[in-house]
């Protein structure tokens, strides 16, 4: 392990001696495992960008007014890829239109969405942000510092649907 990766984690490690947490006006010793430190703080958990992208993609799609994720070309290529056997149907369609930058304790997200005609774009964007932040923070423990939303298209009622599998999905209101 390099020196730089250990220095970033040093402040979370307990220092020597019997440390305790303040609880109800008295010091109680922290629970320690056989190795000397609290069992919950031994080791490191990393979360891949793709994991956060899947969570955010699912949360965004659950909002009423979001017709699809991704721009026109991404959706076209994704629809073709989804129809090819072994083309990665489940994971590529979930992360389509979502980019995540994941750090040790924070994440930032960029979403590209297509909105249904007739809905308030600002209301849908606010609902998407709320749902994505809630889902990502609850499931990963990461702090979501920003969710940038780009509305790339509006789905008109008489247009053909690129994503037939999205029509029967339940959505949040």
Buried (B, 14 or more C-beta within 10 A) or exposed (E): EEEEEEEEEEEEEEEEEEEEEEEEEEEEEBEEEEEEBBEEEEEEEEBEBBBBBBBBBBBBBBBEBBBBBBBEEBBEEBBEBBEEEEEEBEEBBBBBBBBBEBEBEEBBBBBBBBBBEEBEEEEBBEBBBBBBBEBBBEBBEBEBEEBEBEBBBBBEEEEEEBBEEBEEEEEBE
